[in-house]
Amino acid sequence: MYQAGDVILGGLFEVHFLTVFPELSFRTEPKPPYCEQFDMASFQQAQTMVFAIDEINKNPHLLPNITLGYQLYDNCVMLGMAFRAALSLVSGTEVSFSNLNCTGPPPVIGIVGDSNSTPSIAISSVLGLFRVPIVQSFYCLKLCFYVSYFATCSCLSNRKKYPSFFRTIPSDAFQVRAMIKILKHFGWTWVGLVYSDDDYGNHAAQSFLQDVQVFGGCIAFSEILPLDNNRKYIQHTVGVIQASTARVVVVFSTSTYLLPLMDEVVLQNVTDRQWIASEAWATSPVFHTQRLLPFLGGTLGIAIRRGEIQGLHEFLLHLRPNNDQRNNMVRIFWENMFKCRFNLGGREEKMCSGQEDLSNTDTAYTDVSELRASYNVYKTVYSLAHALHDLMQCEEGRGPFSGNSCADITNLQPWQLVHYLQNVNFTTGFGDLVSFDENGDALAIYDVMNWQPSSDGSIVVRTVGVVDEGAATGKVLTLDEEALYWNFATKKPPQSVCSESCSPGTRRARRKGLPVCCFDCLPCADGEISNTTDANECTICPDDFWSNPDKDRCVPKEEEFLSYEDPLGISLTTASLLGTCFCALVMIIFALHRNTPIVRANNSELSFLLLLSLKLCFLCVLLFIGRPQLWTCQLRHAVFGISFVLCISSILVKTMVVIAVFKSSRPEGRGAMKWFGTAQQRSTVMVLTALQVAICIVWLSNASPTPHKNSQYVSSKIVYECAISSVAGFAVLLGYIGFLAAVSFLLAFLARNLPDHFNEAKFITFSMLIFCAVWIAFVPAYVSSPGKYAVAVEIFAILASSFGLLVAIFAPKCYIILLHPEKNTKKNIMGRETKKK
């Protein structure tokens, strides 16, 4: 398509989307490849460029006194044809040149780019050397520097390689991020990937593989669509899709390479798959048929921004063919639209008159309800026009070039236009801002499309959301989920995960040899939690906390100590109070019978002192029960040690009194009692007790016992205990008690065979035997008992030894006082002694 003008803009479009390669027989000269399957949508895009140029030429405020012309080519989805067309645009097609100085403007000053990435890269690599601006506006092209309306390849953002490439469509880097947003929104972490074996597919797939891992997704399979439509490879790809457990398939490809795959999908009846379409085929009408609805219905895709172009529809309907061979594309369109021929060539075909009415047709050419690629073409042309307009407004001496010069419109160089194109900034009639960043990329905004059944059973594409990285709300993805159509029996989005999500309280454990999305869910260990879904690691609870049974929350650890509410604590407290009462009862009995011989024997004062010390032994138990406090920790062992020393020293003095009385009854031992009278007995008890008091003072002064939270016994509990701080101090305290007990036991044992009226030594021997046995057994039991049970063992030892002393020493006397008072006489005691003699 061609129109003359002061300045010519070039264009490359996919008017045919299938290239046929003739068979090579090697017997005759091979025929060139030819194009088939006319694409009405692409022809509409070409006509949109014509419309935009016509509109600019009629605008007195934009490029006044300059007429834009155009020269458009069909690339036929073939690199060789696209490259040849691009070179024709920049070098011209004339056979000879009259101007040997090569002055004047070039054949074209810029190219509205090819709709495929591979041709765009090739073209930009060459044209970039001459700084011919290429502006892409299509969403399937992947290129780096000329004004493209459809090239999205992120590689084209490389300014060093493609210094003159621009595009009005976002690059694939934004496209991939938009698709990742959709996958993440629906929780699809296990997806398949299919892409075409060209620059568009390869670069998009590479970017997708990198980004999908960032959000925690995995690729179940990755298959390449062959460029030669090899059916063997296509069958293999469909087999992989059907066998995979992934229910979501992401496809980066143009419709040209995807059509054979979808034909095979129909043949193999591959259903229950959620297709995610890249922008290259998300709105392609070639798939919107009744045959594909059961397989592609519900497809989600992203498409470039839809726009509206006032007056375009009327312009499209007024198109008419002519005989100019440079406009043969219009004649081909007319023949495909009305199924006729201008030159019948002897065949029985309908003759084209050129006056057929386009308003009676309903094709992608006349449909302006979803202007996406065409809208980008429109913006592309206006970008070049605005750049050219700014170039013409330059004032000499203030220009951007060397010596502050301006460009000469009569000898305009393409590289000069690149400078102004970089700074383009205008708003379309639809309200969209058009500008380019430092890489020549446009602002990233996409529509989210959903393929839904129409009334006639075919597919209709509807907009159900927006992906806008520049959204003022900060919410990049916005979806109208009520408007979504799902092609599944459940009418809900499918599940596409390799492993079901791990609930809180568990963690992922990756399966060996499989992607990270394939894992088992293992419960967190005790003391660890995970409060999020799909946690990779469990978190250790703080020191004073423990995991709850569900392992999803840290709760305060259970506090363990021997409390008064505990059944064991209640039992020991009761025993302590009973022992205290028994001591008090014995004291009352002895007080009431203090003048009887059995009470007065061996110094009744020592008996009362012994009963008092036993009462203190019973009461000190109460210091061991309850939550440990600083004062209870300091007192419990001190009171215990002093009470028992007072008790044992009283027993020791009683034993010594028994021995002294016996010796004084012998002729050789007369006068022994005068050295061990009442004063000496009191002094001995006080001195022995004072030593224990001194031990306690030294211990408490240097290393006082303190409350301590112990988690070593049971990790899930905090055991409150009293840390003795100094093992040596505690050992000396117990050792001193043991020493006095051993001396008492030894003396009582030696005196066990004294005459009956001095038989208290037998009871002391028995009581000391019980005392020593209890405390010898206490040591291993105490060491091996955990937590509060260690305290219980110590209390039990105190109570057992105290009850042993009380019963062994005072029970026989109380028995005589209460049940056999006739024996509680001096005569009876002396009588028994005489009888024995």
Disulfide bonds with the S-S distance in Angstrom:
Cys35-Cys76 1.44
Cys218-Cys517 2.18
Cys340-Cys352 1.72
Cys394-Cys406 1.77
Cys498-Cys518 1.90
Cys502-Cys521 1.97
Cys524-Cys538 2.01
Cys541-Cys554 2.00
Cys633-Cys722 1.86
